[in-house]
Amino acid sequence: MAEHHSLKHLTLEDGLSAWANEVREQAGMMARAGTRRLLKKITQADEATKLYKWINSPELQPPK
């Protein structure tokens, strides 16, 4: 649980990456059925990171 508290000091992108890595490690120790659920969460974290990068990219312009 202590790891979750340290994520509060990271950027959203870094926090999502750290969380996805933690879940990947947990998935390696689980049975196949539980792994599928964790892999879905990893995919969601990866997609959230991609969206965060896209939203904060300098190329993204506000609508006119």
C-alpha positions as CSV (number, residue, x, y, z in Angstrom):
1,M,0.0,0.0,0.0
2,A,2.9,2.4,0.6
3,E,3.6,2.4,-3.1
4,H,0.2,3.8,-3.9
5,H,0.8,6.8,-1.6
6,S,4.1,7.7,-3.3
7,L,2.3,7.9,-6.6
8,K,0.6,11.1,-5.5
9,H,3.9,13.0,-6.0
10,L,4.3,11.8,-9.6
11,T,2.8,13.4,-12.7
12,L,-0.3,11.7,-14.1
13,E,1.7,10.1,-16.9
14,D,4.4,8.8,-14.5
15,G,1.8,7.6,-12.0
16,L,-0.1,5.7,-14.7
17,S,3.1,4.1,-16.0
18,A,4.1,3.0,-12.5
19,W,0.7,1.6,-11.8
20,A,0.6,-0.3,-15.1
21,N,4.1,-1.8,-14.3
22,E,2.9,-2.8,-10.8
23,V,-0.2,-4.5,-12.2
24,R,1.9,-6.3,-14.8
25,E,4.0,-7.7,-12.0
26,Q,0.9,-8.9,-10.2
27,A,-0.4,-10.5,-13.3
28,G,2.7,-12.6,-13.6
29,M,1.9,-14.1,-10.2
30,M,-1.8,-14.8,-10.8
31,A,-3.9,-17.6,-12.4
32,R,-5.0,-17.1,-16.0
33,A,-8.5,-15.9,-15.1
34,G,-7.3,-13.1,-12.8
35,T,-4.6,-12.2,-15.4
36,R,-7.1,-11.3,-18.0
37,R,-8.8,-8.8,-15.6
38,L,-5.4,-7.2,-14.8
39,L,-4.4,-7.1,-18.4
40,K,-7.6,-5.1,-19.1
41,K,-6.6,-2.6,-16.4
42,I,-3.1,-2.4,-17.9
43,T,-4.5,-1.6,-21.3
44,Q,-6.8,1.1,-19.8
45,A,-3.8,2.7,-18.1
46,D,-1.7,2.6,-21.3
47,E,-4.6,4.2,-23.2
48,A,-5.0,6.9,-20.5
49,T,-1.3,7.7,-20.8
50,K,-1.6,8.0,-24.6
51,L,-4.6,10.4,-24.2
52,Y,-2.8,12.4,-21.6
53,K,0.2,12.9,-23.9
54,W,-2.1,13.8,-26.8
55,I,-4.1,16.3,-24.8
56,N,-0.9,18.0,-23.5
57,S,0.9,17.9,-26.8
58,P,2.0,21.3,-28.1
59,E,0.6,20.4,-31.6
60,L,-3.0,20.2,-30.2
61,Q,-4.7,23.5,-30.9
62,P,-7.9,24.7,-29.3
63,P,-11.0,25.0,-31.6
64,K,-11.6,28.3,-33.3
